[in-house]
Amino acid sequence: MEFPDIYSLYQDFQDSRDAAVLTVHKGSNEITVFRYFKEVDMEVPVLMDFDGKFSEEMVQGNLPTTLILDKQGRLIVRIKGFTDKNMILEGLLKARSLSP
């Protein structure tokens, strides 16, 4: 997934109570992330995974990986490799149908 797709999804869901878009940055420091945001003139929420524990547990090795969690934080969909906005929307529909 290219960053413009991520940003588009973020804009689509930023006021939603049903979904949220969050990026994860593994390693290094936040300066790298914010420089990139400034360069592309887009910004989304980011979880700074300095120690790599979140990535180790949830991503399980392959980057990029897209995760879709339910409202309780349980993993519903894991898409390994590059994806696009339509694949994410399909995953959100699946998550909605699986949520209690």
C-alpha positions as CSV (number, residue, x, y, z in Angstrom):
1,M,0.0,0.0,0.0
2,E,1.3,3.4,-0.9
3,F,1.2,6.1,1.7
4,P,-1.4,8.1,-0.2
5,D,-3.8,5.1,0.1
6,I,-3.1,5.0,3.9
7,Y,-3.7,8.8,4.1
8,S,-7.0,8.4,2.1
9,L,-8.2,5.7,4.4
10,Y,-7.3,7.8,7.4
11,Q,-9.3,10.7,6.1
12,D,-12.3,8.4,5.3
13,F,-12.3,7.0,8.9
14,Q,-10.9,9.8,11.1
15,D,-14.3,10.6,12.5
16,S,-15.6,6.9,12.6
17,R,-16.4,5.1,15.8
18,D,-16.1,1.8,13.9
19,A,-12.6,2.0,12.5
20,A,-9.3,3.9,12.9
21,V,-6.2,4.1,10.8
22,L,-2.9,3.9,12.6
23,T,0.6,3.4,11.2
24,V,3.4,1.7,13.1
25,H,7.0,2.7,12.9
26,K,9.5,0.1,14.0
27,G,12.8,1.2,15.3
28,S,14.8,4.4,15.0
29,N,13.3,7.7,16.3
30,E,10.3,9.7,15.6
31,I,12.3,12.4,13.8
32,T,12.5,10.1,10.8
33,V,8.7,9.7,10.7
34,F,7.9,13.3,11.0
35,R,10.4,14.3,8.4
36,Y,8.7,11.8,6.0
37,F,5.2,13.2,6.9
38,K,6.5,16.7,6.1
39,E,8.1,15.6,2.8
40,V,4.9,14.0,1.6
41,D,2.7,16.7,3.2
42,M,0.5,14.0,4.8
43,E,0.2,13.0,8.5
44,V,-1.5,10.1,10.2
45,P,-1.4,8.7,13.7
46,V,1.7,6.6,14.3
47,L,2.6,4.1,17.0
48,M,6.3,4.3,17.7
49,D,7.5,0.7,18.2
50,F,11.0,1.5,19.5
51,D,11.7,-1.9,20.9
52,G,10.0,-3.9,18.1
53,K,7.8,-5.9,20.5
54,F,4.5,-4.9,18.9
55,S,5.8,-5.7,15.4
56,E,7.3,-9.0,16.6
57,E,4.0,-10.1,18.1
58,M,1.5,-8.7,15.5
59,V,3.4,-8.5,12.3
60,Q,5.3,-11.8,12.6
61,G,8.2,-11.0,10.3
62,N,7.0,-9.6,7.0
63,L,6.9,-5.9,6.2
64,P,4.8,-4.3,5.1
65,T,1.9,-5.9,6.9
66,T,-1.6,-4.6,7.3
67,L,-3.5,-5.5,10.4
68,I,-7.2,-5.1,11.1
69,L,-8.3,-5.4,14.7
70,D,-11.8,-5.4,16.2
71,K,-12.9,-2.9,18.8
72,Q,-11.4,-5.0,21.6
73,G,-8.0,-5.0,19.9
74,R,-8.2,-8.6,18.7
75,L,-6.6,-9.4,15.3
76,I,-9.3,-10.1,12.7
77,V,-7.3,-9.8,9.4
78,R,-3.6,-9.8,8.6
79,I,-2.5,-9.0,5.1
80,K,1.2,-9.6,4.4
81,G,2.9,-7.6,1.7
82,F,1.8,-4.6,-0.3
83,T,-1.9,-4.0,-0.5
84,D,-4.3,-1.3,-1.7
85,K,-7.3,0.6,-0.4
86,N,-9.8,-1.8,-1.8
87,M,-8.1,-4.8,-0.1
88,I,-8.3,-2.9,3.2
89,L,-11.9,-2.1,2.7
90,E,-12.7,-5.8,2.1
91,G,-10.8,-6.6,5.3
92,L,-12.9,-4.0,7.2
93,L,-16.1,-5.6,5.9
94,K,-14.8,-9.0,7.0
95,A,-13.9,-7.6,10.5
96,R,-17.4,-6.1,10.8
97,S,-19.0,-9.4,10.0
98,L,-16.8,-11.3,12.5
99,S,-17.2,-8.8,15.4
100,P,-19.7,-9.8,18.1
